[in-house]
Amino acid sequence: MNLHLENLPRTISVHWAVDNLADAANGDAARAGCGGVSCGDAVVDAGVPAVPQVAMIDQRALPSELVEIRTSDWRQVVDAVKTLAVRGAPAIGVAGAAAVMLAAYELAERGAPAASTAAALFAVRLREAARVIAEARPTAVNLSWGVNRAIQVAAGALKAGKTPRQTAEALRELTGDLIVEDEAINRAVGAHGAAPLAPIAAAKERPLTILTHCNAGSLATAFYGTALGVVYAAAEQGLVERVYADETRPVGQGARLTVWELSRAGVPATLICDNMAASLMAAGRIDAVVVGADRIAANGDAANKIGTLGVAVLAHHFGVPFYVAAPESTRDNACATGADIPIEERDAAEVLAHPIEGVEVFNPAFDVTPAALITAIITEKGVWHPGS
Ligand SMILES: CSC[C@H]1O[C@H](OP(=O)(O)O)[C@H](O)[C@@H]1O
């Protein structure tokens, strides 16, 4: 199978606004931004410091339109996370750090009444913004992880005597590093995840059919993906025949994002309704399930998109191996078990576009799969068997 991962867009990147101004001036608007490389300290014109822009694929427009949101306003990044313009645990982790970066640039320009208190006031205001950013979505621990990474870098910079502007620069460097780091982690997750699939394919003497739920692909991360990262790594080893993608109601990440991503990557995909997985497994047409995760408790219980628990129960019943693929940053040992994981409830309109008088809607965005139903959890460090 020839993969074409070059056809997949970068989910999130950082650009200098000056690029756009300069490029617009000379007509070279196509120049790439700083997706992970230091851009130095750019200045738009006489003494006016540039501020970076965060570019995010607007996943609400997919699959019909591939469009970006570009902003220097951290509040717009928070809104993009809340509205699922950018979504997926690792992707919102990077977005969280990027939002703190933009807040730092804004606060650095705001200054303070007295130079002596500037750094202290900057630090207080930055923590206030960071709290708002971290509260954008409650379940994926990666969001607070990304925000905390940024706050730690900011605290270190200020403690070293850096100015607010220099601290903002350090956060831009961090954001670019997190983008590069996330892709490397995902490729390691993919490599570790392909390993347990190889003996299954050998025993069947053919490549495998893999069921996925939601989208834990490149679009859910900075690039490459976690569950689909396992698919891509396995496909490059000739271990994948086809991916069956659950449409994943109510938001349709499978129908809108996963099959779009797989088609661009060159992986054969079949879209199914969520209620079709059981009959496919009963017919022996699913060889393995691979899903992502938003938060993994200390005992291995894993929170993921609503519906994942049902797929895990079916897989257990039909003897289909069930794998969770996620970066180590998704593990939260502060949650002893899945019962401790906060589950986001989203707007009723995602389920019922036109309200019906007297009818209530329950719309939890995630559920928790107990470790006992998980064959193995795959991270960049290797394969973990929590239920055994
Ligand atoms: C590798 S992404 C992990 C996880 O995030 C998705 O949720 P959402 O689309 O609401 O951000 C989904 O649960 C993925 O499996």
The ligand as an SDF file (V2000), in Angstrom:
LIG
                    3D

 15 15  0  0  0  0  0  0  0  0999 V2000
   -5.9880   11.4810   19.3310 C   0  0  0  0  0  0  0  0  0  0  0  0
   -7.4510   12.3610   19.6430 S   0  0  0  0  0  0  0  0  0  0  0  0
   -8.1310   11.6060   20.9910 C   0  0  0  0  0  0  0  0  0  0  0  0
   -9.6480   11.7150   21.0350 C   0  0  0  0  0  0  0  0  0  0  0  0
  -10.1560   13.0850   20.9440 O   0  0  0  0  0  0  0  0  0  0  0  0
  -11.4040   13.0380   20.2060 C   0  0  0  0  0  0  0  0  0  0  0  0
  -12.4310   13.7690   20.8300 O   0  0  0  0  0  0  0  0  0  0  0  0
  -12.9330   15.1850   20.1680 P   0  0  0  0  0  0  0  0  0  0  0  0
  -13.1430   14.9350   18.7040 O   0  0  0  0  0  0  0  0  0  0  0  0
  -14.2170   15.5110   20.9270 O   0  0  0  0  0  0  0  0  0  0  0  0
  -11.8260   16.1570   20.4720 O   0  0  0  0  0  0  0  0  0  0  0  0
  -11.7530   11.5890   20.2010 C   0  0  0  0  0  0  0  0  0  0  0  0
  -12.2710   11.1750   21.4520 O   0  0  0  0  0  0  0  0  0  0  0  0
  -10.3830   10.9900   19.9480 C   0  0  0  0  0  0  0  0  0  0  0  0
  -10.3340    9.6270   20.0520 O   0  0  0  0  0  0  0  0  0  0  0  0
  1  2  1  0
  2  3  1  0
  3  4  1  0
  4  5  1  0
  4 14  1  0
  5  6  1  0
  6  7  1  0
  6 12  1  0
  7  8  1  0
  8  9  2  0
  8 10  1  0
  8 11  1  0
 12 13  1  0
 12 14  1  0
 14 15  1  0
M  END
$$$$
